[in-house]
Each structure stands twice: as structure tokens, then as C-alpha cells.
């Protein structure tokens, strides 16, 4: 039997109890403690809110955790991604994963690999932005000794290294144009021709690709082959940016906090509800990667047993500017005062969120890090017509 304190919510103390006829091993206990940590953060948030606030109804989707520990989803957008990954299990179709940098495209690719019959073989990532034409050709397809200056030994290349497994081509939009025909030939015929070799070699490997670029635009500009684009994008999975799935920030924060505490050997560091509020309202241009790095930084600078508060966060996160905003200029005489300027910023942000959510109040509130009640209060205060035809599902 294991008992784990979960903290307090608005109704009092909470504890987690797990009973088993057999002793609980270390992996099970580690997973249970991680689940308990998520619950503790949730109760801390509830305690910090007003009792009259409408509770946020979020269910963690852990269906991919058996495949990939840490792959949690708590938003409709990521639930769709999870469903797509699950439907791909058992087939070998090409998949193009799109999304901004830092959203977790490689994590999605790993989940696809682990859910395939190739899960016991190599998953090999390769970033296409790191090399020029000649080096990319050699690294991917290999070369024979003496085939060019500096080729002092045979190199089998990444495609053959990943034989039987999965090769993940990250930032495929940056693959040199001269190398793209060779990749297309391999995808169509499963054959490669190493530099300096005269005979093609068959290789069994699955290729997954990802990009943060608009490949259709690159095709139009002549920077990416159209036939390769269509060959890669049999199935497309889009990973949304973190700002469009803010409801996942508490869960991701808790997971990264526990991970950082274990990695840095700093136990019992907590994240205050005020710091979590800052996280929930920040724009996160670097997405999940930036959130993970920020928590690692905060843990590294905290004392064991301490609590991470807003002053402990990076200045650009604790006191952010709006996306695209430049340094404030000195207002001219007659300009609106500070209060009205702040109201205008709020009004613009809320209107943009309403537009993205097609008027859905619940989705708008989640995107802004507010409760439905809190959003309604702001709508009335800022002069929005709450009697208008707004979807309040």
C-alpha cells in the first residue's frame, strides 16, 4: 500500500491511496509520484483561485504514455494529434509533421516509431539545417573511400545506419536542393547509391519528416521539389504551438519540474500558483522547449525545498511584451492615458482570441488563461456586447 499527499484544494486536504497485493516496484512508484505531483499542482491552483471561480474541466490523456513516457495531452488540439498517432500504428505510410520550432515534432515522430513494428530498432534523427550539399549527401547516403578529397574511409551513411528502423529528417525544408532527387529516388525505390559506388543498394528503413517552414511556399519559390513534397506528405500531422493549448501548461510544468528536480538532484522544489499564472499568460514563442528550459533554469537557481515564484523567472517571461511589440515610445501630448491603453490591449487580445475560437467562450477563456466567469467579467468591463450571438458552449 502507498499513500501520497496531494495537498489541499478548496474543499480540504487530499491524499492518494494505492493498494496492491504485491509490493510496488520502483518504476511503478516513480510513475505514481509523478501523477501525484500533477494532482498537487492542480490542487494548488484551485486553492489560489476564488471559491466562486468556475473549475477548469481538463482530463489528462495518457494513452500514449505506455509508448512514450511524458507524452501527455490535455487539450482538444493535442488529443487530435494523439488520435492520429494511434491510427498510424501498424502501417508504413509517409508522415510529414508540421509545427513551429519547439512544439514537440520529434516527440511525435518518436511516438509513431515506438508504435510501429520497428519499435525495437533504431530511431535516428537528422537535422537537415546543419550541413551543405556535399556533406548532406555523404552523411545520408554514405561514400566509398577515395571518392572525394578527405574520404579516407568508407562511410555507410545514416540511411544504412537506420536500416530496419526509422530515420527522422527534421527541418526537411532545409535539405539542399541538389540532394532532394536522391532522397526522392530512395523513398520510391528503397535504393541508395553511395558516393563513389557503382551499384545501388537496397535498404529497408522508414522515413519520417518534419518542418517548421511552409513547404508549399518553398515549392512555389523553387526551393523545394514538388514531387518530393507530395511524396513526403501522404499523411500530415500538425503540432499546434503552446499558446494555442494553454490548458496543458500546468501539466507540462509539473512534469518538467519533477524531471528537472531529479536530474539536478534538488528534491522538493515547488512551483507557486503565481508563477504558474505567469506561465499560463505568457506567449511562449519557443513553445514547449522554452517552457522546459525555463523550468530547468529556475530549478538550477533554486535551493532544495524552495518555491519558484515570479521574481525567480527570466525577465522576458516575468515581464513580457506582446508579440511583435517594439520598445514603448514616449506618448505624444493628448494620447490616451495608461489605463485606457491597457484596456485597448486587453480588448484587442480578447477579440483576437474570440476570432480564433469562432466565438466559443470556453475555448477563448482557455486560450487566455481565464475562467469563463473571469472572461465574462472582462467582456462586460471592456464594453463587449455579451448579448450578441456568441457560442457559449
HUHUBEL-V100515 format. One record per helix or strand of 3 or more residues. SS is the DSSP state (H for helix, E for strand). FROM is the first residue (numbers start at 1). LEN is the number of residues. Records with the same first field share a line. If there is no record, write none. Layout:
# HUHUBEL-V100515
SS = FROM-LEN, FROM-LEN
This chain:
# HUHUBEL-V100515
E = 2-8, 12-7, 95-4, 123-5, 166-5, 206-6, 235-4
H = 26-23, 76-12, 105-10, 133-9, 157-5, 172-3, 177-13, 215-6, 226-7, 242-3, 246-18, 273-9, 287-14, 310-3, 315-4, 338-19, 361-8, 372-10
